[in-house]
Amino acid sequence: MKKTWLALLAAPVVAYPAAAWYLGSQVESTLNAQYKQVETLPYMKLVERTYERGVFSATESVTVEAFGAMMHAMQQATPDAPPAEPLRIRFNSQIQHGPFAGGTLAAAVVDSELVLDAATQAEVAKLFGNNTPLTSHTVFKLDGSGTSKVLSPAFASQFPNPETGEPVSIAWEGISATVDFAPGMSRYTMTGEAPKLEVKDPAGAHMVMTGMRFTGEQQRLFDDEPLLFSGKQRVTIDAVQMNIPEQDGGQVSFEQITYDVDMPVQGDYIDMVAKMGAETVDIGGTNYGPAHYDLSLKHLHARTVAKLYRVLLEAYSNPAMMGPDADPQMALAPLAEPAMALLGHNPSFALDRLSFTSPHGNAHLDLRAAAPGITADAMANPGLIMAVLNAAANVAVPEALVFNLLKENAAAAMAAQSETGTVSDEDMQMIAAQFEGKLQELSGQGFITRDSGVVKSTVAFKAGQLTVNGKPFNPMAMQ
C-alpha cells in the first residue's frame, strides 16, 4: 500500500516536467514556423536568432532587418554619403512553459520587449524615459491558438522645431491592442485603441486627435502567402482638431471619422471595398459633413492578386526604387505580367460614393468602370481600350455651389485684367446671366436636369459611344 501511494504521489511529479518539456518543444516549433514565414518576405531578413530552452522556461532573442539590400545599394551608389544603415529591430522574450504557465492553463506564456541599440535607446529615452517602448504578453493555448496583448506606453516630451528651434510639445497617451489568433496565425481578430495625441508649438499650431479605435477580423487567403488576408478592418476616430495660424480660416476639425476595409471572398475571387467618412468636416467655420469617399475593386482573381502582391513587395525592396541611380520604372516592370493577368479576369472599379454637404446643399458623385475582354495589345493602344471600356457616372451638385466656384474663378481672372484690380457689379451680373443661360441650354438639350436647385446628370461610355442622360454627346461640340 505504501508503495502504491508513493507511486501515485510521484506520478504527477514526474509527469509535469515531461509535459512542460513537450509543450516547450511545441512552442519552439510554432515560433520556428513564424520566422520561416518572415524569411519569405523579400524586404525582411532574419539577422540573428538565439533560443535557449530548459524544462520549465526558455529565452529567445531575435534580430530582424528591413530593406537591407536597398540600403546597401544606396551606400554603394553614394560612397561619400553618410552610411545608410538598414533598420534593425531586436526583441527579447521570456517564455514560461505550461501546462500551468504563469498560473494559467496554457502551452506557454511569452513576454517580449523591444530592445534598441545604445544610440537609439538614448533618443527614445527622451520620450519614454525608462519605459520599454513596445511590449507584448502572449498566451499560447494547448491547441496552438492564443491571445497576444501589445502595449506602447504614454509619453510627453518636447523637441525643437527644425525651422525655428522653438520647443514643440507632444503628448501621446499610448496605444494598446489585443489579438486573438488561430494556430499558425491562419486567422485572427484584433481590437485596440489610442486615446489621444496632442502636438502644439509656441507659434500657435495645434493638433489634437482623440478616441482612435481599431478592430479587425482576418483570414489568410493562401498558406504560401503569410501576409495576404481577407476579411474586415475598421478604424474610428472621435475627433481631429487642427489650428494652422499661418493660413486664413486655419481652424480645421473632423468628427466621427470612420475607415472601413472589407475583403470578402467569392469562390476564386475577392472584392476590396474601402469606405471613408466623417460626420463633421469643419473648415474655417464651414461644415462640409457628413462627407463620404467609398471605393471598390471587385471580381479580383485571388491567386493572381497574391502573385501581384508578392511582385509588388519585391519591387519595393529593389534597390532600383531609391538612390541617385534609381529607376522605379525598371523596378516596377515585373508588375506588368500579373497586372495583365488580373485584368484578364474582368475586374471592375467603382467610386461608389463621393459626397459632402455644402452651405448650398448636398453634392454627390458615383462612377463605375470595367474593361471586359481587355488584352495586352489593347493596353498599349488607347483606341482599343475605348472599344472595350464600359463606364458610367452619376453626379448631383447644387447650382449655387457650381455658380460660386465659377464666379470666384471668373472674378479672379477679370480682376487680374482690370486696371483697378476689382470686378464691377455689372460684370458679376453678366457672369450670373451667362451661367443661367448655359444651364438653360444644357437642360433644353436634355444633358442635365434641374431639380430644386440641384443639377443632375448621368454620363456613360460603352462600345466607344459617350452619352449624357442617355443622349449621344460630342464634347468637341461644347468648345
N, C-alpha and C positions, 0 to 999 in steps of 0.2 A: 504493500500500500504506500509506504513512504517513497519508494522509487517512482510509483505512478504519479504522486503529487509533484515530485521533483521534475519529472518529465513534463507534466502539464505547465509547471512554472517556467521551465527552461524553453519550452516551445516558442512563446512569443519573444523571449529574449534573443533567441537565435533567428527567428523569422523576421523580426523588424529590421535588423541590419541588412538581411538579404533583400527584403522588399525595397529598402532605401537605396541599396546598390543598383537594383534592377531599374527602379524609377529614375535614378540619376543617369543611367545609361540611356534610357528612353528620351529624357530631356536633352541630353547632349546630342543625340541623333536628330531631334527636332531642330535644335539650333544649327546643326551642321547643314540641314536641308535649307534652312532660311538663308544661310550665307552662300550656298551654291546658287540660289536664285539671285542674290546680289551680284555674283560674279558674271551672270549672263547679261547684265546691263552694260552697254558699251561705254558709258561715261563714268562708271564706278569701278574701283579696284580695291580688292581686299589686300591691304598692305601687310598687315600682321595680325595674327590671332593666337592667343595662348589660352589653354583650357586645362586647369588642374582639378581633377575630380577625386574626391575622397568618398568615404562611405556615406556620410550624412550631409555633406555640402561640397560645393565646388566654387571656384573663382574663374572669371573669364575677363580677358582684356582684348578688345577688338579695335583696330585702326583701319578706317576706310579712306580712300582718296577719290575726289571728284575732279573730272576734267584734267587729269594729269597729262595725257598725250597732247591736248590742246595747249596747255601752259608750257610744255617742253618745246613745242614747235614755235610758240611765240618767242621764247627765250633764244632759240637758235636764230630766228629771223632778225632779232634786235639784240645782239650780244652786249651792246653798250648800255642797254636799258637796265633799270633795277631788276633783280631776279623776280620772275613771275612764278611764285610758288603755288602749287595746286592746293586746293582746300583739303585738309586732312582733319578727320574727326575721330576721337577715341572715346570709347565707352568702357567703363569698368563695371563688372557685375558680380554681386554676391548671390550665390544660389543655394537655397536650402532644399534638400531632398525630402520627399514625402515618405510614407503615406500621411504623416501629420507634420506639415511644414508650416512653421510659424503659428501653430495652434489651429491650422486649417486642414481639413481632409483634402489633399491635393497631391499631384505628382511632384510639384516643386513650386517654390516661391522665389522669384528673381527680382532683386533690387538693383537697378542700374543708374549710373550717373555719367553725365558728360564730363570728360577730363580734357583740359586745354593745356597747350604749352605755356611756359612761364610768361612769355611776352604777351600772348593773347589774354592769359588769365589776369595779368596786371591791368589791361584795358577793361576787361569785363568786370573786374572788381570795382571799377568806378561806378558801375551801375548796380551790381548785385551784392556788393560787399563780400562777406564771407559765405553767402548762399551759393549753392550749386545752381547754375543757370538752367539746367534741364535734368529732371529725374523721372524714373518710371518704376512702378511696382506692378509686377506681372504674376498672376496665379495661373499655373498650368493645371488643368483638371486631369483626372485619371484617363479620360478618353482622348486627350490631346488638344481639346479646346481650352479656352481660357479667357481671362479678363486682364486688361492692362490699363493702368491709370497713369497718365503722363501729366507732369506739372512743371511749369516755369514760373518762378515766384515774382511777386511785385517788386518794383523799384521806383525810386525818384532820384533824379540827378540833373546835372546841368552840363552843357557842352558849349563851346564858343561858336558863334555864328561865323561860318567861313569867310563871309564878306566884311562884316563889321567888327568881329571879335567880341561882340557883346554876348552875355550868357543867355542861352536858350534853355528853358526848363522843360523837362519831360517827366511825366509821371505815368506809370504803367501798373495796373492792378493785377497783372499776371494772367496766365492762361492755363486752363486745365481741360483734360479730355479723358474719356473712358471708352475703351474699345473692347467689345466682346467678339471673340473670333472663333471660328471653327477649326478643326485640325488642319494643319498645313496652310492656314490663313486663306482657305478656299472661299470663304465668305466672312463678312464681319458687319457689325453695326457700331456706330460711333455717336457719341454725344460730347459736347464741350462748350465752353464759354470763355469769353474775355470781357470782364465787366467794364473796363474803362481805360482809355488812352487820352492823355492831355498834353499838348505841346503849346508853349507860348514864349514870345520873346519881348524885350523891352519896347520894340517899335510898335507893338500893338497887334501883331499877327497872333492868332489864337485858334487852335483846333481842338475840339473835344469829340471823341467817339464813345458812345455808351451802349451797353447791352448787346454785345455781339454774342450770338449763339450759333452753333452748327451741329448738324446731325447727318448721318449717312447710313445707308443700308446697301451693301455692295456684294457682288458675287463674281468671282473670277470667270472670265469668258473661256479661257483655254489654259490647260495645265502648263503649257510651254511658254506662256506669256504672263509672268508673275504680276505685272503692274497694270494690266488691262482688265478693268472690271465693268460690269453692267450694274444697273440699279439706280438709286436715288441719292442725291446730296442736297442739302439745304443750308443756307446761311441767312440769318436775320440780324439786323442791327436796329436798335431802338432809335438812335439819333446820331447824326453827324452835324456839328455846327462849326463854321469857319468864319473868321473875320480877317479880311485882307485889306489892310489900311491903305495900300498904295493904289487901289482901284476904286472907281466910283461904284457905289452900290456894293461895297465889299462884303456885306453880310450874306452868307450862303448857308442854308440849312436843309438837311434831308431828315425825314422821319419815317419810321416803319419801313425800312429798306428790306427787301427780300431778294434772294438769288437762289433759284431752284434749277437743278440739272437732273434730268431723268434720261436713263439709257435702257429702255426696255428691249427685251429680246423677242423677236418674232421668227421662230424657226431658225433658218440660217442667216437671218438679217437682224440688225439692230437699228434703233432710232436714237437720235441725240436731240433732246429738247431742252432749251435753256430759256428761263423766264426771269427777267429782272424788273423790279418795280419799286416805287416809293410812293407812299400816300401823300407826303408833303415834299415839294421841291421849291423852296423859297429862295429866290434870287433877288437881292436888293429890295425886299419887301413885296415882291410879286410871287404868288404861289402858282406854280405850274403843275401841281399834283392834283389827283393821282396821275402818275406817269408810268408807262409800261413799255418794255422792249423785249419782245419774245421772238426767238429764233428756233428753227428746227431743221435738221437734216434727217431724212427718212429713207428707209429701204437701203441701208448700207450693208453690204455683204460682210459679215462679221470676220471671217477668216482673212479677207483682203484688208479690212481695217487693221487687223493685228499685224499684218505684214507691213502696211504703210506706217503704222506706229513704230515698229521696230526700225525701219529705214530712217524715219524721222529722228529717232533717238541717236542713231549712228551719225546722221548728218550733223546734229548739233554738238556731237563730241569730236567732229572732224576739225583738225587744225585749220583747214581752209576757211572756216567760218569766221576766224578772227585774225588779228595781226596785220602788219603793213602789207603783206602779200596775200591777204585774204581774197578768196574767190567764192563767195557764197553760191553763185550760180552753179559752179562745178560741184560744190559740196551737196547741193540740193538736187542735182541731176538724177541721182538714183531714185528720187521720188516719182519720176515720170511713169515708170512701168507700173507700180502698184496703183498710182492715181488713175491711170487709164483703165486698169483692170476694174477699179472701183466704179468708174463711170460706165463701164460695160454692163453693170448690173442695174442700170437705170435708177439711180438715186434721185431724190428731189430735195430742193431747198425752199424754205419759206421764211419770210419775215412775217410771222403770224400776227404780230401786233406792234405797232409803234404809235403810241398815243400819249397825249398830255392835255392838260387843261390850261387855257389862257384866259386873260380878262375878257376876251371876246367870245369864249365858248370852247368846246372840245374839238381837238384835231385828232384824226385817225388815219393810219396807213397800214395796209397789209399787202403782201405780194407773195407769189409762188412761182417757182421756176423749175423746169426739168428739161432734159435733152435726151429723150429716149432714142436708142439706136445710134448714139454718137460713136464715132470711130477716131482712131489716132490721126487719120488724114484730115478729118473734119476739124480737129483741134488746131491744125495748122492753117486752116482756111476759113476766114470769117464768113464767107458766103455759105459754106456747108454747115457751119454752126447755126446760122439763121434758118436753114432749111429744117433743122430738127428741134430748134428751140421752141418750147411751149411755156409761155409765161403769162401771168395775169396779175393785176393790182387794183385795189380799191382805195380811193382817197376821199376824205371828207374834211374840209377846212373852213373855219369861219371866214366869211367875206371880209369882215373888219380886220382880221389878222393879216390876211393877204394884202389888203389895202395899206395897212400901216407899214408893212415891210417894203412894199413898193414905193410908198410915199417917202419913207426915210431915204431909200437909195436914190430916188429921183431928185429929192430936195438937196441931197448932198452933192449930186452931180451938177445941178443948176447953180447951187451956191458957189461951187468952185469956179464956175464960168462968169459969175456976177462980179461986177466991179465992187459992190458993197459987201460981197460975201454972204448975202442974205437972199431969201426967197419971198416974193410978194404974195399977198393973199390971192391975187388973180392967178398967179402960177399954181398955187395949191388947188384952187378951184378947177383949173384946167386939168391937173393930174387926176382929180376925182372924177371929172367928166369922162376922161379917156378910159379910166378903169371901168366905170359903169358901162360905157359903150362897148368895151371888149367883152364884158360879162354877158351883155345882151346878145352880142354877135355869136358867141360860143353857145349860149343857151338856145338861140334860134336855130343853130346848125345841129343841135342835139348832142353836142360834145360834152356838155355839162348840164346838171340840173341844179336849181336853186331852191332850197327848202329852208324857210325860216331863218334866213341869214347865213346858211351853210352851203358852200359849193361842194358838189359831189360828182365823182366821175369813176368809171371803170375802164381800165386800159388792158388790152390783151394783145398778145403776139403769138400767132400759131400758123404753121405752114408758110412762113415768110410774109404773113399779112398782119399789119398793125391795125387794130380797131380801137376806137374810143366810144364808149357807151354803145357798142355793137355796130358802129358805123365805120367804114374804111376811112383811114386817116393818113394824110400825107404831111409829115412835119415840115417839109420844104415849102409847102404852100402857105405856112404861117410866117414865113420870113417877111 
